[in-house]
Amino acid sequence: MKHLLSLLLISFVFIGCAVKENEVSIKIPSNEKLVVHKNVDENSINETIEVIDEFNIVEQDTFISGSKPSIKIAFVYPSKIIGKYANSSVNTILGYLAFQRVAYEIKVFDTQDENIENIQKTFDDIKDQDFTKVIALFTPNISENLNDFDVNDLNIYLPLINKSETNSFSSNYVFGSISYDKQIQKLLDYSNTKNIMFYQESFIGHKLKNLYQLIMPNITMTRAIKSERNYFKNIIDDQRLMNSTLFLNTNIVQTSIILSQLTVYEIVPKVTLSTQLNYNPLLISLTQENDRNNFVVANSIDKVDDKLEDKISTYNADIVYNWVDYSTLVGVNYLYNENADNLIQTKIIDNEVIYEPKLFISTDFGFLEIK
């Protein structure tokens, strides 16, 4: 099946019917923009935005049953803030609906940013076009404003916001972000009295640093890692790290460099811990086996139906290692049938996705859960 691309301010419609070939026409005005990402680097900040001409995508598929209920979904995101996640999230939705073999309509709305007026206008447009089910890829920066929006008649799933980050009491919202504090608490079962933290100077780095300090107040040492650095001798060649609990709130590239340099300078912590940030197969290709000795990483992505996982992978989405894609999957599954077919183990209770973090070590063949 040819892969579908995510679209900005356009709709693409697939109607299930008893035929083997279905044509999906995608019309894009020449002045509209489409975000296209291929092989996005973990550290990439800039998005590639190009004007493209109108084009058609023809899908080949086998018999599509019309017996299941159809679904209309509005997908909303601010392209200037989280553009790089949108394409993969939309692909996750498409893969799920293709697996379910249902008629569907998806329309993508770009609010550009998280301006309150822009968001409310978008919600109004969504209602005017008779959409009620919404997946909104907004960041926690709008958490305090959720009660200010008129979302009557809308059922909104928020993949990037945790319920603990908001005071919203509206039943119109379902919160889908993973819980980093749960991950940190579980990881700290391995800590000793000599707790040291390295954190990256970024939004997520500071967020994890603050959570860690709340949960573990008796920290021996805290060191900031500059984003542009790739050499850390002055930080790593420190005897205080010996036999310590080293917590890494750094991205996958910097974590790999740190682990490798710990080996070079023969600095051996008792255990090195990290959150979802480093549950990534790149860790294995960027480090040697002995670099990862006593390295433990948390992961809140749970197992899903094997055939569903395979189907979504054909749409260039990753629900095994990318938690945003996985959260999006939980959301579209909830909006479609509230997981009536038990394809996903993760549950939603009281308008919140309940993630149960597990701990893993890495091997040359992948991650192995610690039982």
Disulfide bonds with the S-S distance in Angstrom:
none
